[in-house]
Amino acid sequence: IEWLNACKTRYGEPCSFDFTCLHAYYQAEPCNGVEDWACIGAGGSRALRKIDDWLAEFGKPTWVTEFACNPWGGVECTQELHIELMRQFVPLLEASDAVYKYAWFSAYAYNFGNANTNQIVWDYSHKKTCEDKKWIAGFGNAGWQIQTKQECLEIADGDSDCYSPLTLSIDKDSCYCAIDICENPVDSYGGMHLWREVGPREAQLLTNLGVLYQTIPVDSSVAPSDVPSSMPSNLSTPTIDLINVAKGKSVTVSSFEEEGLEGKYAVDGNTDTRWSSIYNDYEYISVDLGAIYRIERVILRWETAHASLYSIQVWSSTKGDWEVVYINNNSLGGNEQIDLEPISTNFVAMVGQTRATNYGYSLYEFEVYGRNLPALSTRPSDQPSDQPSDQPSDQPATVPCQDNQYFFLK
């Protein structure tokens, strides 16, 4: 109202607009210990009432530009609370005629407790630094000084004294790198910002929350209950016109345990070799098929170290993002055959979310079966022109920028 009145005063006539925009932060029911104003309400009543009131007031649909778990109403947000809020709220937003679009908020996810829908590359802390650090550059306009965080990152990458993966301390005057692991950062003053490299810089894959956001049913307030639990180990033979289009292709992995266990060994057609990741829950393997194929089947041949929860994702050139095509939340390992609705793509990834053992993830073979159609044997003209050979082109920025997080627009 104030904005509309100010707009009318400035221009001398009523201002026109297409949508209203609002933020919607709530805690999911049952809201134990949560103040009333921060609770979504039974059946989402409080949240929907606010949206409906705006429609009645302005006569325009609403764009919910931010929504997530509310951390200010007496209970701190956790990943579990984010998941439950998403389960309860997304179907309501999707069904509401008053809602034009909506977007999950994770730009400052470090304040919200694991709100990220994409894998984090840089973990941020305010008023923190490392005890053992090295000054590597100063900010300013002199010839010897730097002007951007990107330059700080580039200098740290080239300095053998900087511990890898990097931990950078940056204020308005200087850039420092940790010379050890900096396991326990120490308190610093208000102008200091700490950036810890926690994921591969080329990563653009989904977290558990991101997988849920892309797959949650819109006609129910519960998460998918019919996710396949496991696949039979007696695999059928692919039909004659399906070929393993991943064999011998270029592979990108989030990590590998040691020499001889690199990602390439998961697509070499040899079940005596394997890829093995480090001992971490969130790990992935992505195959560049080298051309567009119509994918219909994936076969995972696990070593003992398998995932209990994982997803299969493909790169969608039309959406410019990864698309989840399969989730297994109760994998038993062994040989798993996954039959997919046919989809055209040139990148396929297995994203491990939860390990079944104390080890990492280990695959003897990651097989992707598709149809070798002549019309799709080369990259179409609408593919990114500057796409590197091992990942789709619009990777997240490698600069440790405070606002460098991601959300999905639905």
Steps between C-alpha positions, in 0.01 A plus 500: 500500500777744598689420182192548283419832667861617459495394136176690437639809673816492292344444159161665554298194408446147631788263421422174324650167597451135411582314821554554869808347663532371853719283721352200679709360785323248724556197715314184400226351713484386780712812580611378843653792692446741208334839546159518335596760239781275370286185468357404160170407665279194464484411133718804429217730613713787629729509196214471251296767679783749453526417129122517452483832687754648259295379203188658648683824579679552168305283257823354361660155535792466738859406427640334813858603436635334815374218719675268744497390862467796741799521738371797703189356666659323794632183334817483291471353151652162417508305176215283631285808570576642154395170345176487696417863418565427132280191512210692655533831314594418139176315413301792644696756299462290188123467546428863592347718228638801688863390443671583171845355578701405804869458583676319782747723683854387577711808425609527863460134584765512775240686713223255420652159571571301182251682276705453183337324207827484306830361617707763680842584360600761761388493864478848650556624857483858624740642763726195469857443382782243526777521757765380255457704186708681243443849360496461123359827363359840586202678346549841342583690184879479511665288233598230745152476656193301399145622444285184511447182701563307178857631494541395863385150406736481202798605714412241765470229236854574386660529844648170621486623862120512490339185631276321250200489498515872562381695801504875433465786749399825329428848632487836321879538512658160460473142385649211701521127444521230767830313506345197672158337507361770736282245672388742772466860373542769764288807570586819314358851459184598309675574173656155458344232280612138480451283191570127518510291181276201571401373156630468144485836321344354188215344700140581416306212646216480748502444874237279666284811539544589135401150391185526712418844356509365146307180571247583773141421389282805444176326590604386845664644811734204538825415329509221242402170659530288189872548437644167385679333788742286303532330165536127430851362462405264215540761228334464165708542186442836326320475168706489185463868418611614846873546551711600798573857393704573815774247427837668455356850530631798698417493871492763775488393865473695823799306637691173476656307784846444354690438177353205314147575620427799275165558335613374160506146636120504544448528124783284364282190450715301743338371820845430649559877533291757685450860606507570872426837663635636827307419818230762470120493458463753220698371200424462132616360169398671174551363148532718191346287225658717232172535307126508556353153556151382584567341840275217618698300754773534762680206661705547817739220593590572862793380701421438868525873568169612353244776555186448704356823354593633158352666194557478127511843337527611138596835353209682339615746235150650480488572873871573531513290816529146632175303506432215742361199311527232770540473879580190704464552874561141609764354273632155582800531271610220269398540136216747452312550176303823465258527209418862420243683298699576180677835531751675272818621666877506474589492872391241756596500869463274801480718811562316826314660792539246782754218533403147598844434653773699673692512172423727204322395180653242269376396155648226284299633207268794432314395186266730308292347222360710219402489139766597252272708278677666205299821544633533855859398437633854536428782738199707392542867414334616821769347721717749692766615255775519760422169668815324627541131436438388856211708633207712379589863441326708766689379803471697823759773538822395663536835677424466874222760492270537799186494285611207284224253584218364288126453495253337264222697338187295440 
